[in-house]
């Protein structure tokens, strides 16, 4: 696929490497001439120096042929314009943008740009999750935090240890999607028995998380 | 336009009008000051406190320090009840975002945006935003002066 990436510093460097390794054709646009030289050295791809929100610069990057445009600049308004120009004027099918202000995820959607990632949102979501419970190994919010994936390692004294999934009594809104065990990965059913050292991968909406974890861990030594 | 028409438009406009000027550039400040002196409720938003100096002494509206592309700041400025929003920052992209939010999301009846780069005009298609092109206005004014000079020479 032909991909045009506008702006970004570490992000574009990393993203370009990843996309090129998968065989895609990448063109980068960046307004810092010095960084353009760095990108050009690092990657076997075209790099255009200029303001990616200007139509003539996008044309220099052959935007008419792009399948995807990715706007990574630090200024949300610039990313909005880049994506709208790409879609409205040049007929690019997919446009992605990152935004600094989490509120702009909704704003962009209302203005016609649907694929928006707020890094602030994701990072703060993860930090909040990780700091509230010591037991959670990692937590990832999905779909702007509507669903959370949790990874929980079962310790010996947890209530859930030794019980079958059917007997757990967890809320209908949550599901243990997968169990990582030393012997392999298990997609559990009602009869699966949870063992010590199992890593449970649980999906649930955030508001029932507290109760869910309490249920699994029990009164025990939970801080 | 008939005098009666102008008077009634004027009355309609100032009595119920709530104007937000996004960006206290000299242009924005000028519009804000005029509106305020006419009696309209005016709120000016800018990230840079120094910019508020552009406002005239006669300005009696509100000033909000903040990013005018931030929807929370626009809500604080009263966009939900605004009858007129003017996107007057020095940045085309910011003006595009502000005017689209005003027109599409908040259905502000009248939205005006200042556009420097006319190649971006096409983005406004589908949004009911009135555009002002400073470069074109200056060129038109210049051409008018040229015509006047030619006329003078003839006489």
Interface residues (C-beta under 8 A of the other chain):
Chain A: X53 X54 X55 X56 X75 X76 X77 X78 X80 X81 X84 X85 X88 X89 X101 X103 X104 X107 X110 X111
Chain B: X69 X70 X71 X72 X91 X92 X93 X94 X96 X97 X100 X101 X104 X105 X117 X119 X120 X122 X123 X125
